[in-house]
């Protein structure tokens, strides 16, 4: 099975939260919410209107799903 092209890493420790986001091997930044993640994906060329955050073929969530940010 192919790996998802987007990886959302576990929330950072230390109170501030935020999750590192990588797409096709490139770090896009630290997302603090679903809105941040969608903006990173838009900048990477994806249409945010067509993105399902629970799509395992697109996004690999590590350390919790789209409802975990802290």
N, C-alpha and C positions, 0 to 999 in steps of 0.2 A: 504494500500500500504506500502511495506517495505521501510525503509529509506536507502539511499545510504550508502555504507560502508565507503566512503571517504567524509569528509567535509572540504571545503576550506572556511575559515572565511574572513570577509571583510579586506581590507588593513588597516594596522596599521596607526594611526594618528601620525602626528609629522614630516612629510617630508620624512622619510626613506622608507616608504611603507613596503612591505612584507606582506604575508598572512600566518597565522597559518594553518597548515594542520594536520588533525586528520584522522586516519584510524582504524576502529573497536575499537574506544575508546582510542587509543593510540596517543599521540601527536608525529608527525614525525619531526616537525621543522617548520621553517619559510621559505617559498618559495618567491623568488623575481622575478620569471619568470616561464614560462611553463617548461623550461628545469629543473629548480630546482624541480618543482612538479613531473615531470616524474622520476627524480632521486630518490626522496623519495619513489615513488610508486615501482620503481625497487627494492630498498632496502627492501621494505615490501613484496617482492615476486611476484609482478605483472610484466608481460612482457610489457615493454613500447611500443613495436611494435604493440601490440594489444589494446592499450588504446585509446579511443576516449574521449577527454576532454569535449565534449558536451553530453556525455552519462549520462542521469539523473539516471539511474539504478546503476551507479558506483560512480558518483561525485555529491555532493550537493554543489552548489556555493552559498555563502551568500555575499551580498554586491557587486555584479557584477560578470560577467562571466570570462572566461579564458583570456579575453583581458584587464582586469583591475588589475593592480599590484601596483599602487601608489595611 
